[in-house]
Amino acid sequence: MKLRVATPRDGLQWMLGGVRLARQQTLGLAGLFGMMIFGLALFLGLPWIGPVLVAVLLPSLTAGWVDAAAAVQAGERPLPSHLIGPLRSAARPALLQLGGLNALASFVLLLLADALDPGMSDAWTVMRDNDTTAEATLDAIGALQQGMVLRAVLLLPLVLTIWHAPVIIVRTGAGLGKALFISATASWRNLGAFVVYGVCWVLADLVLSLLLGGLMAALGLGQAAMLLVLPGAMIFSGAFYASLKATVDGCIDFED
C-alpha cells in the first residue's frame, strides 16, 4: 500500500466517476441507497441509542459502498450484501471502534451546530406538515440545505480524517490508529482534489434543487412534490456514494 498524490482536477473525475456508475446502475444504486436509509431510519427510531448506532455503522457502510461500486464496475448489480460485507469480515472489531470514535466526535460537533443553527428543526417540522404549501416547502428545503452546509463544514475535518480508514481496515487489516493516520495523511495531502470534489457535488445539488424547485412551483404540486424530490434525491445520493470508490483509489494504491 502506498499513497498517491491527486491533482485538483482529479476531484472532478472522482465526481464524474460516480455519475458514470449511476448511469450504469441507476435503479440499482438508488435502490441500495433507499434500503440503507430505510434501515438507518429504523435505528433512528430507537430512543437515545438509535442515532449512536447510526453513527457507529456509517464508517462500515462506507467500506460497503466501495465494494458496491466495485461490483458495478465489474458489470454486477450492487446488493445489500455489499453494504454489510465489511461487518461480516474479520475487520469488524476495528470498524466498530472506528464507528464509536465517529459517533462521539460527531455528537460533539452536531451539538455545536444546533447551537449555531437552531432553525433547522423548524424546517423539518414544516416538511412533515401535510398542510404545507408549495412556497413553504421550498423555504423549508432552502433552510434545510443551509443547515446541512453548516453541519458539513463543521464535520469536514472529522470526515476527511476518517474518510479512507474503513477501506484501509478492511483491505489491509490495519489497526484503528494506523488506519486513521494513513487516512488523514491521504486526505489532507490531496485536499485540493477533495475541495474540487466537494464543490462539484454541491453545485450539482444546487442545480438539481433549482430544477426540481422550479418544476414544483410551476406545477403547484404542494406536498405531492415529494413524488419528484424523493426519486431525484435517491438517484443523486446513489451517484455520490458510488463515487467514494474513486476517491479512495485516487489517494491510495492497494495493489502495491
C-alpha positions in Angstrom: 0.0 0.0 0.0 1.3 3.4 -0.9 -0.2 6.9 -1.0 -0.9 8.7 -4.3 -0.9 12.5 -5.0 -4.0 13.7 -6.8 -4.4 17.0 -8.6 -7.3 19.3 -8.0 -8.7 18.3 -11.4 -8.9 14.7 -10.2 -11.6 15.8 -7.8 -13.9 16.4 -10.8 -13.0 13.0 -12.2 -13.9 11.4 -8.9 -17.3 13.0 -9.1 -17.9 12.1 -12.7 -16.8 8.5 -11.9 -19.8 8.3 -9.5 -22.1 9.7 -12.2 -20.9 7.2 -14.7 -21.5 4.3 -12.3 -25.0 5.7 -11.6 -25.8 5.7 -15.3 -24.8 2.0 -15.4 -26.9 1.0 -12.5 -29.3 3.9 -11.9 -32.0 1.9 -10.2 -29.6 -0.5 -8.5 -27.6 2.2 -6.7 -30.7 4.4 -6.0 -32.4 1.3 -4.6 -29.4 0.4 -2.5 -29.3 3.9 -1.0 -33.0 3.7 -0.3 -32.6 0.4 1.5 -29.7 1.8 3.5 -31.8 4.9 4.5 -34.7 2.7 5.4 -32.5 0.5 7.7 -30.9 3.5 9.3 -34.3 5.1 9.8 -35.3 2.1 11.8 -32.3 2.5 14.1 -33.0 6.3 14.4 -36.5 5.4 15.7 -34.9 3.9 18.8 -34.8 6.4 21.6 -31.4 7.7 22.6 -29.4 4.7 21.3 -30.6 5.0 17.7 -28.5 7.9 16.5 -25.5 6.5 18.2 -25.9 3.2 16.4 -26.2 5.0 13.0 -23.0 6.9 13.7 -21.3 3.7 14.7 -22.4 1.9 11.5 -21.7 4.7 9.0 -17.9 4.0 8.6 -18.6 0.3 7.9 -21.3 1.2 5.4 -18.7 3.5 3.6 -16.5 0.5 3.0 -19.6 -1.4 1.8 -20.3 1.3 -0.7 -16.8 1.0 -2.1 -17.4 -2.7 -2.6 -20.8 -2.0 -4.2 -19.1 0.5 -6.6 -16.5 -2.1 -7.5 -19.3 -4.6 -8.3 -20.9 -2.1 -10.7 -17.5 -1.6 -12.4 -17.3 -5.3 -12.8 -20.7 -5.3 -14.5 -22.6 -6.8 -11.5 -25.6 -5.5 -9.6 -25.0 -3.7 -6.3 -26.5 -5.7 -3.5 -27.3 -5.2 0.2 -24.7 -7.9 0.9 -22.0 -5.5 -0.3 -23.0 -2.9 2.3 -23.0 -5.4 5.3 -20.0 -7.3 4.0 -17.4 -5.4 6.0 -19.2 -6.0 9.2 -19.2 -9.8 8.5 -15.4 -9.8 7.9 -12.5 -10.1 10.3 -12.2 -6.3 10.3 -15.5 -5.9 12.3 -13.9 -5.1 15.7 -11.7 -2.3 14.3 -14.6 -1.0 12.2 -16.8 -0.8 15.3 -14.1 1.0 17.2 -13.8 3.5 14.4 -17.6 3.8 14.4 -17.6 4.6 18.2 -15.0 7.3 17.7 -17.1 8.7 14.8 -20.2 8.7 17.0 -18.5 10.5 19.9 -16.8 13.2 17.7 -20.0 13.7 15.6 -22.1 14.2 18.7 -19.9 17.0 20.0 -19.8 18.7 16.6 -23.6 18.5 16.0 -24.3 19.9 19.4 -22.2 22.9 18.3 -24.1 23.1 15.0 -27.5 23.0 16.8 -26.4 26.0 18.9 -25.4 27.9 15.8 -28.4 27.0 13.7 -31.5 26.2 15.9 -33.8 26.9 12.9 -33.2 23.6 11.2 -35.5 21.7 13.5 -38.3 24.1 12.4 -37.6 23.3 8.8 -38.0 19.6 9.5 -41.4 20.3 11.2 -42.6 22.2 8.1 -41.5 19.3 5.8 -43.6 16.8 7.9 -46.7 19.0 7.9 -49.3 17.6 5.5 -50.9 21.0 5.1 -47.7 22.7 4.0 -48.0 24.9 0.9 -45.5 24.7 -2.1 -43.9 28.0 -1.1 -43.4 26.9 2.5 -42.0 23.6 1.3 -39.5 25.4 -0.9 -38.5 27.7 2.0 -38.1 24.7 4.3 -35.9 23.0 1.7 -33.7 26.1 1.5 -33.4 26.2 5.3 -32.5 22.5 5.4 -29.9 23.0 2.7 -28.3 25.9 4.6 -28.3 23.9 7.8 -26.7 20.9 6.1 -24.0 23.1 4.7 -23.2 24.4 8.1 -23.0 20.9 9.6 -20.9 19.7 6.7 -18.4 22.5 7.3 -18.1 21.6 11.0 -17.9 17.9 10.3 -15.4 18.2 7.4 -12.2 17.8 9.4 -13.6 14.7 11.1 -14.9 13.3 7.8 -11.6 13.8 6.0 -9.7 12.1 8.8 -11.9 9.1 8.8 -12.6 9.0 5.0 -10.3 6.2 3.9 -10.0 4.4 7.3 -12.8 1.9 6.8 -11.4 0.6 3.5 -7.9 0.6 4.9 -9.0 -1.5 7.8 -10.9 -4.0 5.6 -8.3 -4.4 2.9 -5.1 -4.4 5.0 -6.2 -5.5 8.4 -4.6 -2.4 9.9 -5.5 -1.3 13.5 -7.5 1.8 14.3 -4.6 4.1 15.0 -2.6 3.2 11.8 -5.7 3.4 9.6 -6.6 6.8 10.9 -3.1 8.1 10.4 -2.9 6.9 6.8 -6.4 8.1 6.1 -5.7 11.6 7.5 -2.4 11.8 5.6 -4.0 10.7 2.3 -6.9 13.1 2.7 -5.0 16.2 3.7 -2.2 15.9 1.2 -4.9 15.7 -1.5 -7.0 18.5 0.0 -7.2 20.4 -3.3 -8.8 17.4 -5.1 -11.3 17.0 -2.2 -12.2 20.6 -2.4 -13.0 20.4 -6.1 -14.8 17.1 -5.5 -17.0 18.7 -2.8 -17.7 21.8 -4.8 -18.7 19.7 -7.8 -21.2 17.8 -5.7 -22.6 21.0 -4.1 -23.0 22.6 -7.5 -24.8 19.5 -8.8 -27.1 19.5 -5.8 -27.9 23.2 -6.3 -28.7 22.7 -10.0 -30.9 19.7 -9.2 -32.7 21.6 -6.4 -33.3 24.6 -8.7 -34.7 22.4 -11.5 -37.0 20.5 -9.1 -38.0 23.6 -7.3 -38.9 25.4 -10.5 -40.9 22.5 -11.7 -42.7 22.2 -8.3 -43.5 25.9 -8.3 -44.7 25.8 -12.0 -47.0 22.8 -11.4 -48.2 23.9 -7.9 -47.7 20.4 -6.6 -47.5 21.3 -2.9 -47.0 18.2 -0.8 -47.2 16.0 -3.8 -43.9 17.5 -4.9 -42.1 14.8 -2.8 -43.0 12.4 -5.6 -40.4 14.2 -7.7 -38.0 15.1 -4.9 -37.5 11.7 -3.4 -36.6 9.8 -6.6 -34.2 12.6 -7.7 -32.6 12.6 -4.2 -32.1 8.8 -4.3 -30.5 8.8 -7.7 -28.3 11.7 -6.7 -27.3 10.1 -3.4 -26.6 6.8 -5.2 -24.2 8.5 -7.5 -22.4 10.3 -4.7 -21.9 7.1 -2.6 -20.7 5.3 -5.8 -18.1 8.0 -6.2 -16.5 7.1 -2.9 -14.5 4.3 -4.5 -12.9 6.8 -6.9 -11.8 9.0 -4.0 -10.1 6.0 -2.2 -8.5 4.7 -5.4 -7.3 8.2 -6.2 -5.5 8.6 -2.9 -4.3 5.1 -2.0 -2.8 2.3 -4.1 -3.7 -1.0 -2.5 -2.1 -3.1 -5.3 1.5 -2.4 -4.3 
